[in-house]
Amino acid sequence: MPENGTYATIAEIAAAKKINDSYVGRVLRLTLLARTLSRRS
């Protein structure tokens, strides 16, 4: 969603999905970590 410009901020994503913004931030950080780990393989 951030990639295509639908939502500009974590708060916007959280409000749209009706979840906590801190949870959205943690999940987004985990997606970046997964990319880093998959490159090492």
LINHUSUL-V528914 format. One record per residue. RES is the residue in three letters. PHI is phi in whole degrees, -180 to 180 (999 if undefined). PSI is psi in degrees with one decimal (none if undefined). NEAR is the number of other C-alpha atoms within 8 Angstrom. Layout:
res->RES phi->PHI psi->PSI near->NEAR
res->RES phi->PHI psi->PSI near->NEAR
This chain:
res->MET phi->999 psi->-41.2 near->6
res->PRO phi->-66 psi->-30.6 near->8
res->GLU phi->-66 psi->-37.6 near->5
res->ASN phi->-95 psi->3.0 near->5
res->GLY phi->84 psi->10.0 near->7
res->THR phi->-64 psi->-43.5 near->7
res->TYR phi->-127 psi->138.2 near->9
res->ALA phi->-93 psi->-24.8 near->7
res->THR phi->-134 psi->163.9 near->7
res->ILE phi->-62 psi->-38.9 near->10
res->ALA phi->-62 psi->-38.0 near->7
res->GLU phi->-66 psi->-41.3 near->9
res->ILE phi->-62 psi->-46.8 near->11
res->ALA phi->-61 psi->-43.1 near->12
res->ALA phi->-65 psi->-41.4 near->10
res->ALA phi->-66 psi->-36.5 near->6
res->LYS phi->-94 psi->-3.8 near->6
res->LYS phi->59 psi->47.4 near->6
res->ILE phi->-132 psi->168.2 near->8
res->ASN phi->-69 psi->136.9 near->8
res->ASP phi->-67 psi->-29.1 near->11
res->SER phi->-69 psi->-33.7 near->6
res->TYR phi->-66 psi->-43.5 near->8
res->VAL phi->-60 psi->-43.5 near->12
res->GLY phi->-62 psi->-41.9 near->9
res->ARG phi->-64 psi->-42.7 near->8
res->VAL phi->-65 psi->-41.4 near->8
res->LEU phi->-62 psi->-40.3 near->8
res->ARG phi->-64 psi->-37.9 near->8
res->LEU phi->-65 psi->-34.5 near->8
res->THR phi->-66 psi->-34.9 near->8
res->LEU phi->-70 psi->-37.7 near->8
res->LEU phi->-64 psi->-42.7 near->8
res->ALA phi->-61 psi->-39.7 near->8
res->ARG phi->-63 psi->-40.8 near->8
res->THR phi->-64 psi->-44.5 near->8
res->LEU phi->-68 psi->-36.9 near->8
res->SER phi->-70 psi->-25.8 near->7
res->ARG phi->-71 psi->-27.8 near->6
res->ARG phi->-75 psi->-21.5 near->5
res->SER phi->-72 psi->none near->4
